[in-house]
Amino acid sequence: MTSDHPYKKSLSIKARLAALLALVFLSAQFLTAAHAATYGKTDHLHNGHPCIVASIVKKSTDLDVDTASAVELEAVPAWLEALPLPVAIAKPTPKAGQIRAPPHHV
């Protein structure tokens, strides 16, 4: 008995797509690493045109920023007043009544 359930077919298609995307990602990483190993960070040409990979890396490093400087704050601002802590409202304690009876509040 063979099961030709459409859900099982979609799983195999999803698995194939996931494997294909993983292969594309890994090959892009490999080719980028091979290009960086061959040419380094220097400006270079491919068939008389500037390398697009090197220009993208240069533009992304231009976007790097310095670390943020420390912000100095006053100890306590003059306009800030200390507020009193809230007081808990006393609740009446229920007294136990008969079994299955509602609580009796005094």
N, C-alpha and C positions, 0 to 999 in steps of 0.2 A: 504494500500500500504506500503510495507516494503522496506526500502532502505538497500541493502547489498553492499554498496559502500566499496571498499577495503581500502580507506583512513580512514574511520571510524573504521574499524577493526584494522588498524595499530595504531590509537590513543589509543584504549583500551589496546593494547599490550604495548605501550609506557607507559601508565599510570600504568599498572600493574608492569612493570619493575621498574619504578620510586618508586612505593610504596614498592616493594621488597628491593630495594637498601636502601631506607630510614629505613626500618625495620632492615636490617642488620647493618647499621651504628648505629642506636639507641641501638640495643642489644649489640653491641661491646662496646659502651660507658657505658652502664649499667654494663656489666660484668667486665670491667676494674675498674669502681668505686667500685664495690662490692669486687673485689680482693684487691684493695688498702685499703679499709676499714677493711678487715679481717687481712691482713698481714702487712700493713704499708710499710715503706721503708727498713725494715730489710732484711738481706739475709735469705732465707729459702729454704726448699726442698719440692718437690712434688714427692712422691714415690721414694725417694732416688736420685732424679735428681735436680740440681739447677733450680730455677724458671726462666723461660725465660723472663717473664715480668720484674722481678726485674733486670735482667742483661741488658735488653734493656734500662730501665730507668737509670741505673748506667752509661752505656756508653753514653747516651745522655747528662747527667749532666757533664760528663767529657769533653764534647765538649764546654761547656759554657766558654766564655772568659770574661776578665775584660773589663771595659769601656775604650775607646780610650783616651789617654792622649791628652791634649790640644797642638795644634801645634802653635809654636810661629813664627810669620812672621815679617820681617823687615817692617818698615813703608813704605818706597819707595825704591826699589832696585836702586843701583847707575847706573846701565846700562839702566834703563828705562827713556826715555826722554819724556817730554810733547810734544804732537803734536798739531799744530795749528788747530783750528776748521775749517771745510770746509766752503768756502764762497758760498753763494747761487748765482746761475747764474740768472741774470736779464732776464726775458722773456718779449718780446714785448707785450703790451696790445692790444688785438684786439678791433677794432672799429666796432660798429654796423652799418651794411649797411641796405639795403632794406630787407623787410621781405622775408624769404626763400633764402636769398643770403648767400654765404659762408663768413666767417669773413675776414675782410680786415686788414692785418698787415702792419704797417708803417715801 
